[in-house]
Amino acid sequence: MKPCLADVNVWFALLVIQHEHHKLARRWFDHLAADEAGLCRLVQLALIRLLANRSILGVHALSAAAAWDLLATLAADERTAFLAEPSQIDAVLPTLLQYPVPTGKLVTDAYLAAFAIGASRRLVTLDRGFRRFRGLQVDLLVR
């Protein structure tokens, strides 16, 4: 399989056993080869924010330090590769920011799409919205 950049929603589903897509994310992760699943700083920080959010996880929320430790364990797994920002991102990102109306979520999605394109990786996600980005190879995890 071609290496990927995994969206925050995939990692979150993988890490949270109570998540409705946990088994789907687990099945995906269990079939990966070494260094196949990319994790970038933006996704890493988003995961810490989500894992520490009591509004989302209630009593299962972690401290930021515990979330960091959990992600360090994930990063130590041979299937996970921490990816530095590709040098091509500044050329790709502006081409993906062509929206008729401003929206915060699409800016982050465009960044992840540009990252995946610049790193020559497919994007693995649960979000169908990534299909909007030209030049992005999307692997949509579905049941």
Secondary structure, DSSP 8 states (H G I E B T S, - for coil): ---EEE-HHHHHHHH-TTSTTHHHHHHHHHT--TT-EEE-HHHHHHHHHHHT-HHHHGGG---HHHHHHHHHHHHHSTTEEE----TTHHHHHHHH---SS--HHHHHHHHHHHHHHHTT-EEEES-GGGGGSTT--EEE---
